[in-house]
Amino acid sequence: MLKLFLLLPAIALLTFFPSLNQSINFTTESVIKNILPEKLPDSSIILIKITSEDIEKIGPWPVKRSYYALLIRNLKSLGVRKIGLEVFLSARITSQTVYDNLLESEISNAGNVVLSSIAGEIYKRNGVYFTDSLSFPTPKLLNESFETGHINFIGSKEIIVPSELISFNQVEKAFSVKLSDKTPADKNIIINFVSSWNKFKSYSLLEFFDLINQQDEAEKIFRNKIVLIGVTDNQIAPQFSSPFDDELPGLALHAFATDNLLNERYFRDDLKTFSSFVFVLLILLMIYLTERYKDKSAIIFLLFFIGFIIIVFVVQEILYQRLNASFFLIGFAFTAIAQLIQLYFESKEELNISEKEKELLKSLLQKKEEELTSLKKQSEGLSRDKSDILKSEIEKLQEEINRLRENKEDLAEADEIKESEAKIFFGMAYRSRQMNEVVELIKKAAPTDSTILITGESGTGKELVANAIHKLSKRSSEKFVVVNCAALTESLLESELFGYVKGAFTGAISDKQGKFEVADKGTIFLDEIGETSENFQVKLLRVLQSGDIEKVGATTSKKVNVRVIAATNKNLEKLVSEKKFREDLFYRINVININLPPLRERKEDIDIIVDYLLKQSEQKINISIAALKALNEYDWKGNVRELESVIKRAIIFASSEGRNIIQLSDLPEIITKAVRINIEDLVLESLRKKKFSHSAISETAKELGNINRTIVAENFRGYSFKLFVENSFDKNSTIRQIANCDEADVVKRVEQKFNLWIENLKEDINSFSSDDFEKIKSKFASKYKNLPQRFHLYLDEVIKYLLGMKS
């Protein structure tokens, strides 16, 4: 609603302030033009510029009209198509009358000269342009048969040239219309500046007189061209601006008008009004989509803006139609502002809920601590039996306090690891003594060519160690090839490592390099070597002893120079004693042994690894004190690999709920079950004690620190939906789990409450003709409004389930 509310003043703003509308449209046009490469103006147009240097050399302004006469004579001799004299030759300059007859004669002889006329005040009536007066140049006054065209225009940024002006009964066409012999369909020419005016072929007056001495060359350049003559000295000629030029003389302005007419690329306004409605509809569609798909709002905004740019480009630069782009841009800006305001208030509301939960936990913690102090005082001086009973209650209360403290800490971010505390070594993050010793051993072993055996449990980072050894070795510029021996059967492993020749077996249609051959001069890492067969071990031993490999099906061997690093999570010494691993191969690969400690034996590294993984993530996310504590207390049978998977999962869960902090709820239950207590647990525990009576919600709200009863009710509703989903939508199982007792009255109360929620949802769903989940969800804002974010996913699933029942 806020977006629609802000859209109305946006439209009103453009409607009542046309200058703002015009300014935005002009800026948009300029931006689009500057993004794209400039087009070339029509090559049949040539400009002859009277520059400040020309005026300085041939005399003061106005220049003698004899120069114009000479210019026209020379241009006629070159066979130009049309000559346009943009300089207005006023009859008021009496000093020039001596040259008027000469100029009249040359214009008459040329027969293709268009002179410029000037109109007085211009006004529009019924789509036709009128003027109160017309001033003609001296040659026209001497000879009425001479062609003239007015050089007037309207506007300063959006420049419009009336194609004809009516003064009493006289019609005067535009200067550019006369030059091009083209009349636009409209009564005006909206100039489309296709490039900088410097892109026109042009000569200064004196440059032209120099060029005319080379008659043949000049004729090639000027034959059949339209030549415009005018002043470009900015001290004399008024200067305008365009998307490409800060200073644009009138000569260039009329050159662009002529270019537009010749190529029919002047702007038209046929779609301008229509585009206003289209852009408003686009904004309304964007509002609808951003409300329906809130999690994809940024992408929707981006796609609509890109679509707008493409539309404007196609319509403006290909169809030469002007659009009311301001209606989209202002609407887009106001909608984006509304989106930001909504996000701000939603975030503020979430923050308020979070703060309320913090206060609730703080209040409960204080209350429990007071109870603990009271119990300890009561236990003093009591008999042993009574003291034991109280001791049991004290221990239980102490456990509750510890869990509440954990949950209080679940809302607070853990301190960031200082750079001085952490060590990063080729992707391994650590600070423990054990890992420091491993790294030192890697540094010593890497420069040698000795075979290395890396041992340790699965997930301890054996491949990272192997990669570090390769990077620090003399072979670092060569290939590092990884082979997992456990992932392949004996025959596949042999052909994978040693390669095969064409025809070695069915399907061997060509020779194939083995991994040893690929790794020649580099390093090969054989992971899970303890899983290999004795037959394969014999062949591997030969490679290590002689460096010779023999492809499957080959009759000859080939020598390779490869450093071998092997790894295993098994006890090879035990396998040797059990005759399951060759003793000679064991001694060959175990020249240097690097043993990686399990994560549970170096728990001081957990904080460092978590910090490193979070910094590597694309999302800017932190972790709560409680969640980090839980990670430190877990045994990590899967070691660093398991920890990495848990962190990746937690990032996804936290991000999906719009949080930038990983909390206990984002971690697997096996990690958090010992420390985790949620507000919904407290709510449900209290409601169960009160047997879900009519006043249970209000009493629970009071008991939990006089919190808003809505928090209690919505946590109860959300947790009930969660159990419903987890019980595969089995209503009876869900109700029994919520009630947590067999008392018929209690079960009945829970059933009534649960049925009410489900029936309300069904009723609302049935009121819609559509079965589309996203459409229905967009109408269910009130159902999600106060429900804690962590339960939104479960409400989604319940709605989808009910939709399935409907169909």
C-alpha positions, 0 to 999 in steps of 0.5 A: 500500500505504501508503494501505491500511496507514493506513486500517486504524488509521483504522477501528480508531480510530473503532471503539474510540473511539466518543466521537471518532466521535460528536464528528466526526459532530456537527461534520459535522452542524453544519457542513452545517447552517451552510453551508445557510440555516436552515429555519423551525420549525413555525409552529403552535408558540408559546413563552411564555418566563419571562425574567429580566425577568419574574421581576424584576417579578412576584416571586422564583423560583419564580413564584406558581402563580396566574400559571400558572392565569391563563395557562392560563385566558387561553390557553383563551379564545384557543382554543389546541390544546395547552398544554405546561407545561415547568416542573416543579411540585414538590410539595416547595414548600409555599409554593405549596400555597395556589394548587394548587387554583386551578391544578388547577381551571384545568387541569381546565377547559382540558382540553388541558394537558400537565404535565411529569414527571421520570424518575430514572436511565434505562437501555436494554434490548432497545431499550426505555428504562426508568427506576428512578423517576418524579416527577409534578407537584403537579396530577397528584398531586391529579388523576390524570386530568391528562396528563403527559409526561417532559422527560428526554433523553440526551446533551449534543450529540446529544440523544435523547429517549426516546419513552416510559419504563417504570417498573415497570408504568407507561409515561410518554410524552415531553412532545413526544409528548403535545403533538404526538399523534405517536408515532415509529416508533423508541423515541426522538427524535433531535432535528434542530435545524432553526434557531436557537431564536429562530426560534420565534414567542415572547412573554415572560410579561409580553408575553403578558399585555399582548397578551391585552388585545387579544383579537381580535389575540391570538386570531388569533395563538394559535388552534389553536396548540401553546403551550409554557411554560417558563423561559429565564432562564439563571440558573435554567434549564439551558442546552444547545447546538445547531449554531445556538445556544451557549445553548439552554434546555430549553423550546426543546429540547422545542419542537424535539422537538415540531416534529420529530414534527409534521413527521416530521423527527427524525433516524433511524439506519436507515442509520448502520451501512450508511453506515460500510461505504459510506464505507469502500468509497468511500475504497477506490475513491478509493485505487484511482483516485489510484493509477491516475491519479496525475497527477490525484490532487488532482482525484480528492480534490476530487471525492470530497470534494465528492461526500461533502458532497452525499451528507451534505446529501441524506441528512441534510437531505432524508431526515433520516437520520444517517450515520457521516460520521467513517468517510469523513472520518478515512479521507479524512484518513489517505489524504491524509496517505499521499498527501503522504508518497508525494509526499514520498518520490517527490520525494526519490527524484527529487531523489536521482537529480538529485543523483547526476547532478549528482555524476556530471557534476561528477566527469566534469568534474573528470576531463576537466579533469585530462586536459586539464592533463596533455595541455597539459603533454605538448605542451610541448617536443614536435615540431611534428607531435606537438604538432599531434596533441596540439593536436587532442586538446586542442581535442576535450577542451576541447569536451567540457569545455564541454559538460559545464559546460553540462550542470552548469549545466542543473541550476542555476536561472538568477538571477531578473531584478531589477525594476530591470533590466527594463522592461515597456511594454504587454506589451513586456519589454526593457532594450536601447537599441534598444527604449528608443528605440522606446518613446520614439518611441511616447510621442511619436507616440501623442498625435498623430492622425498615421498611423503605419507600423510596420516589422520582421520577423514576430514582433517585436511590431508589434501590441503597439506598435500597441496601446500607441499606441492606449492612449496616444492621445486615442482610448484610450477608443474601440475598437481594431480589428485587421485582418490584410490578408494573411489575406483575399482582395481581395474579402473584405478590401474587404467586411471593411473597408468593409462591404456593403449588403443584396443587394450579392452572393449571401449578403448578406442584410442590411447589415453594418458594416465595420471602419472603421465599427466603429472610428469615433472609435477606431483601426484597425490594418492588419497586413501592408499590404504584401500588399494589391492595387493596386485595394484600395490606391486605395480605402484611399488615398481613406479616408486622404485624405477619411475617406469609406468606401463600402460594397460595393454602396452608392451613397453614401459615409459619413464616418468619423473613424479613426486608421490604424496600418499594419504590414508585414514587407516593404520598402515602398520597394523595392515602390514602386520595383518598382511593387508598392505605390502611392507616394502611399499609402506617403507617406500611411501613412509619416508616422511610421515605427517600426522594430522591431529583430529579436530577434537584434540585441537579445539582451540582451532575451532574459533579460528576455523569458523572465523576463516570460513565465515570470512570466505563466505559471500554473505557478511555473517557472524556467529553468536557466542552460544553457537560458537560455544556449542561448536567448541563442545561438540566432538567432531567425528568428521573433523574440519570437513564436518565443521565446514559443512555445518557452517555452510548449512548455518549460513544458508539457514541464517540468511533465509531468515534475514539474519546476519548472525548464526544462532543455535537454531541454525546448527544441527540438533545433535550439536545443540541439544545439550545447551539449547532452549528456545522461547517457544520451549519456555512458552510451551512448557508454561502452557502445559503447566496451565493445561492450555486453559483459556487464561493460559496465554495471558498468565504465561505472558505475565509469568515470562516477564509481562511480555506482550501476549501476542509473542506467546500466542504467535510462538505457540502457533508457529511451534504447532505448525512446525510439529505439524510439518515434522509429523508429516501433517498427522494432526492427531500425532501433532496434538498429542505431542503439543499436549504432552499428556493423556488427559482428555480435557487437555487434549481437547483444548489443544485440538480445538485451538489447533483446528481453529488455526487450520480452519481459518487457513482453509477458509481463507484459501477457499476464498481465492479461486487460484491454487497458486501458492505465491499468489495466495501467500501475497494475500496472507500478509496478516498470517505472517505479520507477527509470526516469528521469522523462524516459523514462516517456512513451516507456515508455507508448508502448511498452506501448500499442504492445504492447497493440495487437499483443496485440489 
